[in-house]
Amino acid sequence: MEFLELARKRYSCRKYRDQAVEKNQLEKILEAGRIAPSAVNFQPWRFIVINEEKMLKQIRSTYARSWFQSAPVVLVLCVDYKESWKRADGKEHGDIDIAIAADHMTLQASDAGLATCWVCNFDRDKCKSVLNLPKYIEPLVYLPLGYPADEPSANHEKRKALKDIIHWNKFEE
């Protein structure tokens, strides 16, 4: 599959089939995150795989959306701020690194016929407690993962035209 076809195939899934994700597929998705580029190659990520019912119930309690309850796996992508690179002006790049890894993972999932949805609006403090995270580990993204039980919405194809977002050589209003 060509890259643009794969990128267009990926969508935010909000309904998952009651079907386990095979370990080999899960490992490919995790590998896609592992090989993602990061600032200064510091690789400050920690990926927590939630696939046991007891832990799924606890992590689901941190994001109260009904559709979230159907995902058979939740990947919690965290940044280790002790290991992340900071630019000279103090700009933290761990958050960017996690976003790149998450994007790699979502695309690998789509390539395998699985679906994901970025979730960032969860109860961070409760998540940290549930997962027993130390202060320097920050959960940034949930990726619910599973076989889709829905279809991409009509909004998936709605994107701004290139002419509306591209500036050649300098920014012009």
N, C-alpha and C positions, 0 to 999 in steps of 0.2 A: 504494500500500500504506500502511495506517495505521502510525504509528510503533510502537505496541505489537506489531503483527504482525511488523514488521521486527525489533524487538528480540528477540522470541521465536524468530524464524527463525535468528538468529545462534547459532552453537555453536562449540566448539573442535574443529576438524577435525584428524584425525591420519592422513589418507590422501588423497593428491592424485593426480589423473589426470595422465598424461604428455601434457600439452597446454599450449602456451604461453599466457600471459596477454597479451591484446591491449594494445598501447601506449595506446590511448584509454581502456581500462578502468583501466589502471595510473595514468594521469594523473588520472582522476577520483578515485581513491582517495587519491592524493597531495594533490590539491586539497582533499579533505575534511579532511585533516590540517592543511593550510595555513590553512584558515579557522577552525580551532578556537579557542575563547577561551583566553587565557593571562593570568596575573597581570600587571596593569598593562600588558597588551598587549605585553609584551616579546618574545613569540614566540621563546623560546630553543631551538627545536628544529632539528635537522639530520636529514634523512631520507636514508639511504643505500640505494639500490636495488641488490640483488645479483641479477643475472639471467644472467651469463655463467658457463659451466660451470666454468672455472678458479677463479673467485672463489666460486662456490657450494660447490665442493669444500673450499675453505679455511674458509669460514664454517661449513660443516657439521661440520668437525673441532672446533669450539668447543662443540658440543652433541651428545653421542653418544647419540642416540635414533634407532632405525631408521626410525621414521615420518617424522622430520625430513628424511631424505634424499630423500623423494619430492616435496617442494615445488619447483616450477619457479622461484619467486621468493622471496627473503627480504628483507623490509624491516627495516633496522636503525634503530631510532628512538633518537636521541641527544639529550642536553641539552648546551647550551653554558653552562657555569657562569659564564662571564664576562658573559653576557647575561641570566641568570635573575634574577628578583626574589627578594629575601630580606626577610622580615618583620622588624620591629623587634627581635623576640626571637631572630632568627637562623634561623627556620624557612625552609628552602629550598623554593621553590615550583616549580622547574624540573621536579622529578620528577612533581608533580601535573600540570603543563602537558603533559608527555609522555603521561601517562595519558589526559588528555582528548583529545589528538590521536589517540592509538591507538584510542580508542573510536570516534571519528568515522570513522577509516579502516576499522575492522572492520565497522561498520554499512554503509558505502558498498560494501564488498566483498560483503557479504551481499545488498544490494539488486541488485548486478550478477550474482548467481548464483555468486559466488566464495566461497571459504572461507578462514578464518585460524585461528590459535591463538596466544594470548599465550605467549611464552616469555621467562622472566626468569632461569632457572637455567642460564645458559651461562657459559663461562670468559671472564670480563670482560677479563682481562689479555691472553689470547690473541686475543680479538676486537680489542682496541685495537691490537695488533701487526699483525694481518692487515690491518686497515683503515688503518693508519698514522695513528691518531688522536692529536692533541696532548693534553697533560695536562688541559686544561680542557673537553674534549669527552668525555662519558661515555655509553657505550652502555647503555641501560636495558631496551629491549624488542626482541625479535625478533618479527616478524610473518611467519611462513611464509605464502605466498599462492598459491592456485591453484584449479583446479576440483576440487570434492570427489569422491573416489572412495569415500566412506563415507556413512553416514547419521548424523544426530544420535543420540547414545546415549540410553537410557532415563533416565539421570540428568539429562539436559538440563532436563527439566521439573520436577525436584525443587528446590523453593525453599521457604524458610521462609514461613509465612503472615504476612500483613501484621500481624496482631495480635501476632506474636512479635517484631517489629522496630520497631514504631512506638510512640512516646511522645508524648503530647499535652501540650504546654506545659512539661513538666519530666520528667526521668528518674525512673522509679519501678521498683523491683525487682519 
